[in-house]
Amino acid sequence: MTLATGGIVASIVPFDPTVGITVAATAMLAAFMLAMLFFALAPVVSSTWDEQLSAPSTPANARSAEPSDD
């Protein structure tokens, strides 16, 4: 009596592991590309996004934290 190991292994792993890795890598690459596309097109589509990106880090009328010599 022989044990057919090919059938048992085939039922545990229904596909080639290389295919699974390829599908996972393709999905991650697609998600990364969509994120880069979003960041590239967000200033073009939204005017408020562009204002936030080009805004100075401190307001022009903000007082300096350094003491004056007056």
PyMOL Python script that loads the backbone (N, CA, C, O; Angstrom):
from pymol import cmd

cmd.read_pdbstr("""\
ATOM      1  N   MET A   1       0.844  -1.170   0.000  1.00  0.00           N
ATOM      2  CA  MET A   1       0.000   0.000   0.000  1.00  0.00           C
ATOM      3  C   MET A   1       0.891   1.234   0.000  1.00  0.00           C
ATOM      4  O   MET A   1       1.775   1.371   0.845  1.00  0.00           O
ATOM      5  N   THR A   2       0.658   2.116  -0.934  1.00  0.00           N
ATOM      6  CA  THR A   2       1.463   3.331  -1.040  1.00  0.00           C
ATOM      7  C   THR A   2       0.600   4.549  -0.742  1.00  0.00           C
ATOM      8  O   THR A   2      -0.612   4.555  -0.960  1.00  0.00           O
ATOM      9  N   LEU A   3       1.253   5.555  -0.249  1.00  0.00           N
ATOM     10  CA  LEU A   3       0.568   6.804   0.084  1.00  0.00           C
ATOM     11  C   LEU A   3       0.828   7.806  -1.039  1.00  0.00           C
ATOM     12  O   LEU A   3       1.978   8.087  -1.375  1.00  0.00           O
ATOM     13  N   ALA A   4      -0.220   8.328  -1.601  1.00  0.00           N
ATOM     14  CA  ALA A   4      -0.096   9.300  -2.691  1.00  0.00           C
ATOM     15  C   ALA A   4       0.098  10.689  -2.090  1.00  0.00           C
ATOM     16  O   ALA A   4      -0.871  11.397  -1.817  1.00  0.00           O
ATOM     17  N   THR A   5       1.337  11.065  -1.890  1.00  0.00           N
ATOM     18  CA  THR A   5       1.618  12.364  -1.273  1.00  0.00           C
ATOM     19  C   THR A   5       1.330  13.529  -2.211  1.00  0.00           C
ATOM     20  O   THR A   5       1.078  14.642  -1.750  1.00  0.00           O
ATOM     21  N   GLY A   6       1.364  13.294  -3.490  1.00  0.00           N
ATOM     22  CA  GLY A   6       1.088  14.369  -4.444  1.00  0.00           C
ATOM     23  C   GLY A   6      -0.309  14.924  -4.284  1.00  0.00           C
ATOM     24  O   GLY A   6      -0.512  16.132  -4.402  1.00  0.00           O
ATOM     25  N   GLY A   7      -1.275  14.065  -4.020  1.00  0.00           N
ATOM     26  CA  GLY A   7      -2.641  14.517  -3.832  1.00  0.00           C
ATOM     27  C   GLY A   7      -2.821  15.287  -2.545  1.00  0.00           C
ATOM     28  O   GLY A   7      -3.600  16.240  -2.505  1.00  0.00           O
ATOM     29  N   ILE A   8      -2.121  14.900  -1.488  1.00  0.00           N
ATOM     30  CA  ILE A   8      -2.238  15.592  -0.202  1.00  0.00           C
ATOM     31  C   ILE A   8      -1.616  16.986  -0.299  1.00  0.00           C
ATOM     32  O   ILE A   8      -2.209  17.967   0.150  1.00  0.00           O
ATOM     33  N   VAL A   9      -0.441  17.068  -0.877  1.00  0.00           N
ATOM     34  CA  VAL A   9       0.227  18.362  -1.016  1.00  0.00           C
ATOM     35  C   VAL A   9      -0.583  19.274  -1.922  1.00  0.00           C
ATOM     36  O   VAL A   9      -0.696  20.471  -1.658  1.00  0.00           O
ATOM     37  N   ALA A  10      -1.137  18.728  -2.967  1.00  0.00           N
ATOM     38  CA  ALA A  10      -1.922  19.538  -3.896  1.00  0.00           C
ATOM     39  C   ALA A  10      -3.179  20.076  -3.226  1.00  0.00           C
ATOM     40  O   ALA A  10      -3.655  21.151  -3.590  1.00  0.00           O
ATOM     41  N   SER A  11      -3.726  19.353  -2.257  1.00  0.00           N
ATOM     42  CA  SER A  11      -4.931  19.846  -1.607  1.00  0.00           C
ATOM     43  C   SER A  11      -4.605  20.898  -0.550  1.00  0.00           C
ATOM     44  O   SER A  11      -5.443  21.753  -0.264  1.00  0.00           O
ATOM     45  N   ILE A  12      -3.418  20.857   0.031  1.00  0.00           N
ATOM     46  CA  ILE A  12      -3.036  21.849   1.036  1.00  0.00           C
ATOM     47  C   ILE A  12      -2.635  23.159   0.369  1.00  0.00           C
ATOM     48  O   ILE A  12      -3.053  24.228   0.815  1.00  0.00           O
ATOM     49  N   VAL A  13      -1.852  23.096  -0.665  1.00  0.00           N
ATOM     50  CA  VAL A  13      -1.400  24.285  -1.392  1.00  0.00           C
ATOM     51  C   VAL A  13      -2.071  24.270  -2.756  1.00  0.00           C
ATOM     52  O   VAL A  13      -1.598  23.601  -3.674  1.00  0.00           O
ATOM     53  N   PRO A  14      -3.180  25.010  -2.897  1.00  0.00           N
ATOM     54  CA  PRO A  14      -3.934  24.936  -4.147  1.00  0.00           C
ATOM     55  C   PRO A  14      -3.307  25.673  -5.329  1.00  0.00           C
ATOM     56  O   PRO A  14      -3.798  25.561  -6.453  1.00  0.00           O
ATOM     57  N   PHE A  15      -2.232  26.424  -5.093  1.00  0.00           N
ATOM     58  CA  PHE A  15      -1.588  27.132  -6.193  1.00  0.00           C
ATOM     59  C   PHE A  15      -0.093  27.187  -5.940  1.00  0.00           C
ATOM     60  O   PHE A  15       0.384  26.883  -4.846  1.00  0.00           O
ATOM     61  N   ASP A  16       0.625  27.576  -6.956  1.00  0.00           N
ATOM     62  CA  ASP A  16       2.074  27.680  -6.873  1.00  0.00           C
ATOM     63  C   ASP A  16       2.435  28.882  -5.989  1.00  0.00           C
ATOM     64  O   ASP A  16       1.903  29.971  -6.206  1.00  0.00           O
ATOM     65  N   PRO A  17       3.316  28.719  -5.009  1.00  0.00           N
ATOM     66  CA  PRO A  17       3.676  29.858  -4.148  1.00  0.00           C
ATOM     67  C   PRO A  17       4.254  31.046  -4.915  1.00  0.00           C
ATOM     68  O   PRO A  17       4.098  32.191  -4.491  1.00  0.00           O
ATOM     69  N   THR A  18       4.907  30.789  -6.018  1.00  0.00           N
ATOM     70  CA  THR A  18       5.444  31.887  -6.825  1.00  0.00           C
ATOM     71  C   THR A  18       4.325  32.765  -7.356  1.00  0.00           C
ATOM     72  O   THR A  18       4.470  33.986  -7.430  1.00  0.00           O
ATOM     73  N   VAL A  19       3.218  32.153  -7.724  1.00  0.00           N
ATOM     74  CA  VAL A  19       2.067  32.924  -8.211  1.00  0.00           C
ATOM     75  C   VAL A  19       1.514  33.789  -7.086  1.00  0.00           C
ATOM     76  O   VAL A  19       1.167  34.948  -7.314  1.00  0.00           O
ATOM     77  N   GLY A  20       1.429  33.248  -5.881  1.00  0.00           N
ATOM     78  CA  GLY A  20       0.927  34.019  -4.750  1.00  0.00           C
ATOM     79  C   GLY A  20       1.811  35.209  -4.426  1.00  0.00           C
ATOM     80  O   GLY A  20       1.305  36.296  -4.147  1.00  0.00           O
ATOM     81  N   ILE A  21       3.112  35.023  -4.460  1.00  0.00           N
ATOM     82  CA  ILE A  21       4.046  36.115  -4.199  1.00  0.00           C
ATOM     83  C   ILE A  21       3.935  37.168  -5.290  1.00  0.00           C
ATOM     84  O   ILE A  21       3.981  38.365  -5.009  1.00  0.00           O
ATOM     85  N   THR A  22       3.791  36.728  -6.525  1.00  0.00           N
ATOM     86  CA  THR A  22       3.658  37.666  -7.643  1.00  0.00           C
ATOM     87  C   THR A  22       2.387  38.495  -7.517  1.00  0.00           C
ATOM     88  O   THR A  22       2.404  39.701  -7.761  1.00  0.00           O
ATOM     89  N   VAL A  23       1.292  37.858  -7.139  1.00  0.00           N
ATOM     90  CA  VAL A  23       0.023  38.582  -6.975  1.00  0.00           C
ATOM     91  C   VAL A  23       0.139  39.588  -5.836  1.00  0.00           C
ATOM     92  O   VAL A  23      -0.320  40.722  -5.975  1.00  0.00           O
ATOM     93  N   ALA A  24       0.738  39.204  -4.718  1.00  0.00           N
ATOM     94  CA  ALA A  24       0.886  40.111  -3.580  1.00  0.00           C
ATOM     95  C   ALA A  24       1.791  41.298  -3.938  1.00  0.00           C
ATOM     96  O   ALA A  24       1.479  42.437  -3.590  1.00  0.00           O
ATOM     97  N   ALA A  25       2.889  41.045  -4.617  1.00  0.00           N
ATOM     98  CA  ALA A  25       3.795  42.122  -5.012  1.00  0.00           C
ATOM     99  C   ALA A  25       3.129  43.068  -6.011  1.00  0.00           C
ATOM    100  O   ALA A  25       3.333  44.280  -5.951  1.00  0.00           O
ATOM    101  N   THR A  26       2.345  42.522  -6.915  1.00  0.00           N
ATOM    102  CA  THR A  26       1.638  43.355  -7.889  1.00  0.00           C
ATOM    103  C   THR A  26       0.614  44.236  -7.197  1.00  0.00           C
ATOM    104  O   THR A  26       0.458  45.402  -7.561  1.00  0.00           O
ATOM    105  N   ALA A  27      -0.084  43.703  -6.212  1.00  0.00           N
ATOM    106  CA  ALA A  27      -1.068  44.493  -5.465  1.00  0.00           C
ATOM    107  C   ALA A  27      -0.392  45.619  -4.686  1.00  0.00           C
ATOM    108  O   ALA A  27      -0.898  46.741  -4.650  1.00  0.00           O
ATOM    109  N   MET A  28       0.748  45.323  -4.062  1.00  0.00           N
ATOM    110  CA  MET A  28       1.471  46.362  -3.320  1.00  0.00           C
ATOM    111  C   MET A  28       2.018  47.435  -4.257  1.00  0.00           C
ATOM    112  O   MET A  28       1.987  48.619  -3.924  1.00  0.00           O
ATOM    113  N   LEU A  29       2.510  47.038  -5.409  1.00  0.00           N
ATOM    114  CA  LEU A  29       3.002  48.004  -6.386  1.00  0.00           C
ATOM    115  C   LEU A  29       1.868  48.890  -6.894  1.00  0.00           C
ATOM    116  O   LEU A  29       2.053  50.094  -7.067  1.00  0.00           O
ATOM    117  N   ALA A  30       0.714  48.312  -7.129  1.00  0.00           N
ATOM    118  CA  ALA A  30      -0.434  49.086  -7.594  1.00  0.00           C
ATOM    119  C   ALA A  30      -0.877  50.086  -6.523  1.00  0.00           C
ATOM    120  O   ALA A  30      -1.210  51.226  -6.849  1.00  0.00           O
ATOM    121  N   ALA A  31      -0.888  49.680  -5.258  1.00  0.00           N
ATOM    122  CA  ALA A  31      -1.265  50.595  -4.175  1.00  0.00           C
ATOM    123  C   ALA A  31      -0.265  51.744  -4.071  1.00  0.00           C
ATOM    124  O   ALA A  31      -0.658  52.893  -3.872  1.00  0.00           O
ATOM    125  N   PHE A  32       1.017  51.440  -4.203  1.00  0.00           N
ATOM    126  CA  PHE A  32       2.049  52.480  -4.155  1.00  0.00           C
ATOM    127  C   PHE A  32       1.897  53.460  -5.318  1.00  0.00           C
ATOM    128  O   PHE A  32       2.015  54.672  -5.135  1.00  0.00           O
ATOM    129  N   MET A  33       1.637  52.936  -6.503  1.00  0.00           N
ATOM    130  CA  MET A  33       1.478  53.800  -7.674  1.00  0.00           C
ATOM    131  C   MET A  33       0.241  54.691  -7.539  1.00  0.00           C
ATOM    132  O   MET A  33       0.279  55.858  -7.930  1.00  0.00           O
ATOM    133  N   LEU A  34      -0.840  54.163  -6.996  1.00  0.00           N
ATOM    134  CA  LEU A  34      -2.039  54.981  -6.785  1.00  0.00           C
ATOM    135  C   LEU A  34      -1.774  56.084  -5.767  1.00  0.00           C
ATOM    136  O   LEU A  34      -2.261  57.203  -5.932  1.00  0.00           O
ATOM    137  N   ALA A  35      -1.013  55.790  -4.724  1.00  0.00           N
ATOM    138  CA  ALA A  35      -0.679  56.816  -3.734  1.00  0.00           C
ATOM    139  C   ALA A  35       0.169  57.918  -4.367  1.00  0.00           C
ATOM    140  O   ALA A  35      -0.067  59.100  -4.117  1.00  0.00           O
ATOM    141  N   MET A  36       1.146  57.544  -5.176  1.00  0.00           N
ATOM    142  CA  MET A  36       1.988  58.547  -5.840  1.00  0.00           C
ATOM    143  C   MET A  36       1.165  59.378  -6.824  1.00  0.00           C
ATOM    144  O   MET A  36       1.376  60.584  -6.949  1.00  0.00           O
ATOM    145  N   LEU A  37       0.245  58.743  -7.510  1.00  0.00           N
ATOM    146  CA  LEU A  37      -0.624  59.462  -8.439  1.00  0.00           C
ATOM    147  C   LEU A  37      -1.513  60.449  -7.693  1.00  0.00           C
ATOM    148  O   LEU A  37      -1.741  61.562  -8.167  1.00  0.00           O
ATOM    149  N   PHE A  38      -2.016  60.046  -6.525  1.00  0.00           N
ATOM    150  CA  PHE A  38      -2.842  60.940  -5.708  1.00  0.00           C
ATOM    151  C   PHE A  38      -2.042  62.169  -5.284  1.00  0.00           C
ATOM    152  O   PHE A  38      -2.526  63.294  -5.409  1.00  0.00           O
ATOM    153  N   PHE A  39      -0.813  61.963  -4.780  1.00  0.00           N
ATOM    154  CA  PHE A  39      -0.010  63.090  -4.334  1.00  0.00           C
ATOM    155  C   PHE A  39       0.406  63.988  -5.500  1.00  0.00           C
ATOM    156  O   PHE A  39       0.593  65.190  -5.313  1.00  0.00           O
ATOM    157  N   ALA A  40       0.551  63.430  -6.679  1.00  0.00           N
ATOM    158  CA  ALA A  40       0.923  64.234  -7.838  1.00  0.00           C
ATOM    159  C   ALA A  40      -0.251  65.063  -8.352  1.00  0.00           C
ATOM    160  O   ALA A  40      -0.062  66.191  -8.807  1.00  0.00           O
ATOM    161  N   LEU A  41      -1.454  64.511  -8.282  1.00  0.00           N
ATOM    162  CA  LEU A  41      -2.617  65.201  -8.847  1.00  0.00           C
ATOM    163  C   LEU A  41      -3.429  65.994  -7.834  1.00  0.00           C
ATOM    164  O   LEU A  41      -4.289  66.777  -8.238  1.00  0.00           O
ATOM    165  N   ALA A  42      -3.199  65.829  -6.555  1.00  0.00           N
ATOM    166  CA  ALA A  42      -3.989  66.524  -5.541  1.00  0.00           C
ATOM    167  C   ALA A  42      -3.889  68.047  -5.666  1.00  0.00           C
ATOM    168  O   ALA A  42      -4.924  68.709  -5.576  1.00  0.00           O
ATOM    169  N   PRO A  43      -2.711  68.643  -5.868  1.00  0.00           N
ATOM    170  CA  PRO A  43      -2.662  70.100  -6.018  1.00  0.00           C
ATOM    171  C   PRO A  43      -3.356  70.597  -7.280  1.00  0.00           C
ATOM    172  O   PRO A  43      -3.841  71.728  -7.312  1.00  0.00           O
ATOM    173  N   VAL A  44      -3.408  69.782  -8.300  1.00  0.00           N
ATOM    174  CA  VAL A  44      -4.052  70.189  -9.556  1.00  0.00           C
ATOM    175  C   VAL A  44      -5.568  70.201  -9.392  1.00  0.00           C
ATOM    176  O   VAL A  44      -6.246  71.085  -9.917  1.00  0.00           O
ATOM    177  N   VAL A  45      -6.095  69.225  -8.667  1.00  0.00           N
ATOM    178  CA  VAL A  45      -7.540  69.068  -8.532  1.00  0.00           C
ATOM    179  C   VAL A  45      -8.117  69.997  -7.479  1.00  0.00           C
ATOM    180  O   VAL A  45      -9.193  70.558  -7.684  1.00  0.00           O
ATOM    181  N   SER A  46      -7.432  70.176  -6.361  1.00  0.00           N
ATOM    182  CA  SER A  46      -7.980  70.929  -5.238  1.00  0.00           C
ATOM    183  C   SER A  46      -7.198  72.224  -5.040  1.00  0.00           C
ATOM    184  O   SER A  46      -5.971  72.207  -4.947  1.00  0.00           O
ATOM    185  N   SER A  47      -7.914  73.345  -4.976  1.00  0.00           N
ATOM    186  CA  SER A  47      -7.241  74.626  -4.761  1.00  0.00           C
ATOM    187  C   SER A  47      -6.799  74.768  -3.306  1.00  0.00           C
ATOM    188  O   SER A  47      -5.762  75.380  -3.047  1.00  0.00           O
ATOM    189  N   THR A  48      -7.542  74.231  -2.362  1.00  0.00           N
ATOM    190  CA  THR A  48      -7.149  74.357  -0.955  1.00  0.00           C
ATOM    191  C   THR A  48      -5.897  73.541  -0.669  1.00  0.00           C
ATOM    192  O   THR A  48      -5.091  73.932   0.176  1.00  0.00           O
ATOM    193  N   TRP A  49      -5.716  72.418  -1.351  1.00  0.00           N
ATOM    194  CA  TRP A  49      -4.507  71.611  -1.169  1.00  0.00           C
ATOM    195  C   TRP A  49      -3.286  72.412  -1.617  1.00  0.00           C
ATOM    196  O   TRP A  49      -2.247  72.398  -0.956  1.00  0.00           O
ATOM    197  N   ASP A  50      -3.420  73.105  -2.736  1.00  0.00           N
ATOM    198  CA  ASP A  50      -2.319  73.905  -3.250  1.00  0.00           C
ATOM    199  C   ASP A  50      -2.001  75.059  -2.301  1.00  0.00           C
ATOM    200  O   ASP A  50      -0.829  75.384  -2.106  1.00  0.00           O
ATOM    201  N   GLU A  51      -3.020  75.684  -1.709  1.00  0.00           N
ATOM    202  CA  GLU A  51      -2.790  76.773  -0.758  1.00  0.00           C
ATOM    203  C   GLU A  51      -2.074  76.264   0.485  1.00  0.00           C
ATOM    204  O   GLU A  51      -1.210  76.953   1.027  1.00  0.00           O
ATOM    205  N   GLN A  52      -2.420  75.079   0.936  1.00  0.00           N
ATOM    206  CA  GLN A  52      -1.784  74.529   2.124  1.00  0.00           C
ATOM    207  C   GLN A  52      -0.322  74.180   1.847  1.00  0.00           C
ATOM    208  O   GLN A  52       0.527  74.339   2.725  1.00  0.00           O
ATOM    209  N   LEU A  53      -0.024  73.711   0.649  1.00  0.00           N
ATOM    210  CA  LEU A  53       1.356  73.357   0.317  1.00  0.00           C
ATOM    211  C   LEU A  53       2.238  74.591   0.145  1.00  0.00           C
ATOM    212  O   LEU A  53       3.422  74.554   0.480  1.00  0.00           O
ATOM    213  N   SER A  54       1.678  75.676  -0.369  1.00  0.00           N
ATOM    214  CA  SER A  54       2.485  76.870  -0.626  1.00  0.00           C
ATOM    215  C   SER A  54       2.431  77.870   0.518  1.00  0.00           C
ATOM    216  O   SER A  54       3.033  78.939   0.411  1.00  0.00           O
ATOM    217  N   ALA A  55       1.736  77.568   1.602  1.00  0.00           N
ATOM    218  CA  ALA A  55       1.642  78.483   2.737  1.00  0.00           C
ATOM    219  C   ALA A  55       2.973  78.531   3.482  1.00  0.00           C
ATOM    220  O   ALA A  55       3.649  77.511   3.614  1.00  0.00           O
ATOM    221  N   PRO A  56       3.351  79.710   3.967  1.00  0.00           N
ATOM    222  CA  PRO A  56       4.583  79.783   4.760  1.00  0.00           C
ATOM    223  C   PRO A  56       4.400  79.062   6.090  1.00  0.00           C
ATOM    224  O   PRO A  56       3.279  78.910   6.576  1.00  0.00           O
ATOM    225  N   SER A  57       5.501  78.623   6.667  1.00  0.00           N
ATOM    226  CA  SER A  57       5.404  77.861   7.904  1.00  0.00           C
ATOM    227  C   SER A  57       5.008  78.729   9.084  1.00  0.00           C
ATOM    228  O   SER A  57       4.391  78.240  10.030  1.00  0.00           O
ATOM    229  N   THR A  58       5.357  80.025   9.044  1.00  0.00           N
ATOM    230  CA  THR A  58       4.941  80.956  10.096  1.00  0.00           C
ATOM    231  C   THR A  58       4.255  82.138   9.445  1.00  0.00           C
ATOM    232  O   THR A  58       4.636  82.545   8.348  1.00  0.00           O
ATOM    233  N   PRO A  59       3.258  82.691  10.093  1.00  0.00           N
ATOM    234  CA  PRO A  59       2.589  83.860   9.522  1.00  0.00           C
ATOM    235  C   PRO A  59       3.535  85.056   9.470  1.00  0.00           C
ATOM    236  O   PRO A  59       4.473  85.150  10.261  1.00  0.00           O
ATOM    237  N   ALA A  60       3.283  85.965   8.532  1.00  0.00           N
ATOM    238  CA  ALA A  60       4.162  87.118   8.345  1.00  0.00           C
ATOM    239  C   ALA A  60       4.090  88.069   9.529  1.00  0.00           C
ATOM    240  O   ALA A  60       5.081  88.733   9.835  1.00  0.00           O
ATOM    241  N   ASN A  61       2.948  88.155  10.206  1.00  0.00           N
ATOM    242  CA  ASN A  61       2.805  89.088  11.307  1.00  0.00           C
ATOM    243  C   ASN A  61       3.140  88.461  12.663  1.00  0.00           C
ATOM    244  O   ASN A  61       2.889  89.075  13.700  1.00  0.00           O
ATOM    245  N   ALA A  62       3.691  87.270  12.671  1.00  0.00           N
ATOM    246  CA  ALA A  62       4.039  86.615  13.927  1.00  0.00           C
ATOM    247  C   ALA A  62       5.266  87.288  14.532  1.00  0.00           C
ATOM    248  O   ALA A  62       6.195  87.681  13.827  1.00  0.00           O
ATOM    249  N   ARG A  63       5.243  87.409  15.842  1.00  0.00           N
ATOM    250  CA  ARG A  63       6.366  88.045  16.535  1.00  0.00           C
ATOM    251  C   ARG A  63       7.474  87.024  16.730  1.00  0.00           C
ATOM    252  O   ARG A  63       7.219  85.828  16.871  1.00  0.00           O
ATOM    253  N   SER A  64       8.680  87.502  16.735  1.00  0.00           N
ATOM    254  CA  SER A  64       9.830  86.648  16.919  1.00  0.00           C
ATOM    255  C   SER A  64       9.950  86.254  18.382  1.00  0.00           C
ATOM    256  O   SER A  64       9.589  87.033  19.264  1.00  0.00           O
ATOM    257  N   ALA A  65      10.448  85.066  18.648  1.00  0.00           N
ATOM    258  CA  ALA A  65      10.633  84.610  20.019  1.00  0.00           C
ATOM    259  C   ALA A  65      11.877  85.220  20.644  1.00  0.00           C
ATOM    260  O   ALA A  65      12.069  85.112  21.855  1.00  0.00           O
ATOM    261  N   GLU A  66      12.718  85.852  19.853  1.00  0.00           N
ATOM    262  CA  GLU A  66      13.942  86.454  20.377  1.00  0.00           C
ATOM    263  C   GLU A  66      13.625  87.818  20.971  1.00  0.00           C
ATOM    264  O   GLU A  66      12.822  88.571  20.419  1.00  0.00           O
ATOM    265  N   PRO A  67      14.253  88.132  22.088  1.00  0.00           N
ATOM    266  CA  PRO A  67      14.003  89.469  22.681  1.00  0.00           C
ATOM    267  C   PRO A  67      14.665  90.555  21.840  1.00  0.00           C
ATOM    268  O   PRO A  67      15.704  90.340  21.215  1.00  0.00           O
ATOM    269  N   SER A  68      14.050  91.696  21.843  1.00  0.00           N
ATOM    270  CA  SER A  68      14.617  92.823  21.082  1.00  0.00           C
ATOM    271  C   SER A  68      15.565  93.609  21.974  1.00  0.00           C
ATOM    272  O   SER A  68      15.516  93.490  23.199  1.00  0.00           O
ATOM    273  N   ASP A  69      16.425  94.410  21.364  1.00  0.00           N
ATOM    274  CA  ASP A  69      17.388  95.217  22.105  1.00  0.00           C
ATOM    275  C   ASP A  69      16.866  96.620  22.388  1.00  0.00           C
ATOM    276  O   ASP A  69      17.619  97.470  22.862  1.00  0.00           O
ATOM    277  N   ASP A  70      15.606  96.874  22.111  1.00  0.00           N
ATOM    278  CA  ASP A  70      15.048  98.215  22.308  1.00  0.00           C
ATOM    279  C   ASP A  70      14.894  98.564  23.748  1.00  0.00           C
ATOM    280  O   ASP A  70      14.437  99.660  24.072  1.00  0.00           O
TER     281      ASP A  70
END
""", "prot")
cmd.dss("prot")
cmd.show_as("cartoon", "prot")
cmd.util.cbc("prot")
cmd.orient("prot")
